[in-house]
Amino acid sequence: MLKKIRLALLSVFICLCLFPIQSYALENNEFNYIIYDNEVVIISYIGNKQDVIIPETIDGLKVTSISQEFMAENYATLHSLYIPKTIEKVHKGWYDAYFLDLNVEEFIVDMNNKIFDCYDGAIYTKNYQTLLKIPDKKSIQIHENVNKFQPGCFDYTKIESITIPKNVQSFRSNYESGLFEGCDYIKK
């Protein structure tokens, strides 16, 4: 009940503050979402599957965004989250969260997505320049093209081991700045 009240308040807040152009909250069997300027922004997953596929369209409208506060109401961790080619951005929300403050065991990005990419289950910006979020698993290999780590990309995961290519220099400077907040399992 508390989750539904929180979601309703979040949807209203987003509608009023972030999307002043004709937006309103809706839901179908799987997602809570808002329509903003004739495009869909996914707010949360309310279905009963742990392998979540974000659709390219809902009710004939293109799904272009995911809310930064995206959550799966029925699960603490999802097995997988599929991001289609139509997703162009993650909307910043009402609190200072990081990229998709959600535990997912594997991110899967459509190969035709022009903004995001995935490698070893983690989600990156296209061409692997910025690591956005790692999956909630014990070990990960960082892509060799990474030159930036999104704040919070490792937060509150089960990560124990990270394989970092030798050419990735920015990792060392980020380590001491709290890059691993809530990572209780990491072996130093």
N, C-alpha and C positions, 0 to 999 in steps of 0.2 A: 504494500500500500504506500509506504514511504517513497519507494522508487517511482511509483506512478505520479505522486504529488511533485516530487523533485523534477521529473521529466516534464510535467505540465508547466511548472514554473519556468524551467529552462526554455521550453519552447516559446512561451509567452515573452520572456525576456529577449530571446533572440529575435522574435518577430518585431517587437517594439523598438529595440535599440540598434540591432545590427542590420535589419532589413526593412527600412522604412518604406520601400517601394512595394506595394501590394504583395504582402506575404501572409501566409496563414498556415497553421499546423494541421497536419493530417496524419492518418495511419492506415496501413493495410495489414494483411496477416503477418507480415514479417518486419516492417520498418515503421518507425515514426519519422516523419519528414516534414519539411516546409517547402512551399513553392515560392520562389523568389524570382521575379522578372521572367516568368514562364520556364524556369529551370528548377530542378529538384535538388535540395540539400538534405542528405540523410542525417538524422539526429541520433537514432539508436536502432538497434536490432531487437525485436520483441518476439522473434520466431523461436522454434524449438530445435534447430539444427546447430551443431557445433562447427560445421563447415559452412561458412556464410559467403554467399555470392551477392555482391552488390550489383543490382541490375543496371543496364545501360539506360533503360527508360522505366518510368512508372506512370501509368495512366496517359501514355502517349507523350510525356514530357521527358526531355533528356536529363539524366542524373549527372550533374557536373561537379558536385562538391560533397564533402563529408564534414560534419561538424567536428571541431577539435575535441569536444567532449563526447564523441561517439562512444557508446557503451553497449554491451550486450546484457540486457536486463536479466536473463535467466542463467548466465554463466559468469564465473570469475575469469575463466580463460577459454578462448575459442581455439579449436584445432587449426582452422585456417580462415583467412579473410581474403577473398578475391576482389581485386580492384580493377574495374573494367577500363577500357580505353577512353571512355567519356569523362572520367574523373580528372579535373583540371586543377583542383585546389582543395586545401583543408581550411575551412573557415575558422578563424580565431574566435574564441568564445568569451564568456563572461569572467573567467578566471585565468590566471597565467599558467595554463597547462602547456605541455609540450606536444609534439606531434602524436596524435592518437594515444592518449593516456589510457591504454588498453593492453591487456596481455593476450597475445596471439602466438600460437606455436609455429605458424608459418604464414607469411605474407605472400600472396601470389598476385602479380601484376600482369595484366594483358600486355602482350608483346607490342601492341600497337598504341599503347599509352604514350603520349608525347611528354609527360611531365615526370612520371615515376618509373622506377625499375626495381627489380628484386634480384638478390643473389644470396644463396645459402639461407633462404627463408626470411632475410631481412629486407626492409624497404629503404630505397635510396632515391635521390633525385635522378633524373635521366643521366645516363653516362656515368653513374656511380660516383659523382663528385662529393655528395653529402650523404652520410649515413643518417637516416631519419629515425629508425626504430628497429631494434633487433627483435627476433622472435623470442618467446619465453621457453628457451631450451638451455641445456647445459653447456654446449660449446658452439662457437661460431667462427667462421673464417671471414675476415674483413676483405672486401674487394680491393685490389691493388690501386685503383684509380682514386680512392678516397683522399680528399684533402681537408675535409671538415666533418666534425661530429656535431650533430644537432644536440643542444642541451636536452638531457633526459632520455637520450637514445638507448641507454642501458638500464635506466631506472627500474627498480623493483621487478627484476627478472630472476630466473634461476641460473643465470650464467655462472659457470665455474672456470671456463677456459676460453681464451680469445686468441685466435691466430691472426697476427698482424703482419702483412708484407713489409719487408725491410724499407721500402721506399715511402711508407706512410710515416711522415715525421710529426704531423700535428697531434698524434695520439699522446705522446709523452707530455706535451704542454697541457693537455686537457685532463690528464689523469689526476693531478693534484687539485683541480678546480671543482671537484664534486661530481665528476662524470658518472660515478658509480653509486649514486645515492640509493640506498635500500637494496643493494646487491650483497646480500648476506652470505652467499655461497661462493663468491669469487676467491680463487686461490692466488695469493699475491706472489 
